[in-house]
């Protein structure tokens, strides 16, 4: 069973992703800020981390940098409210697999998650 950590401070988005992942028979964990994501990533060693960019306490980019310092194997996908060429460049710096725009159609989100879980 694949372990997935969702780090998202918007409850609606968090629940949407949880439902998708549970249907895929994933073990799902959640965090509401970057520091909590770092702590849980150390503890559970997830296969995939879905990481919101804008969060309280510690943003997604800072969290990704810290997670990569101790975990090089988890797949990371950023969650963002907007599409950005700068984000694509920054994501490469932290070995981010991809990013999901929160307003994307469900099928697109599923495709990105499936690809990450298969690789």
ABEGO torsion letter per residue (X at the ends): XBBBBBBBABAAAAAAAAAAAAAAGBBBBBBABAAAAAAAAAAAGBABBBBBABBBGBBAAAAAAAAAAABAABBBBBBBABBBAAAAAAAAAAGBABBBBAABBAAAAAAAAAAAAAX
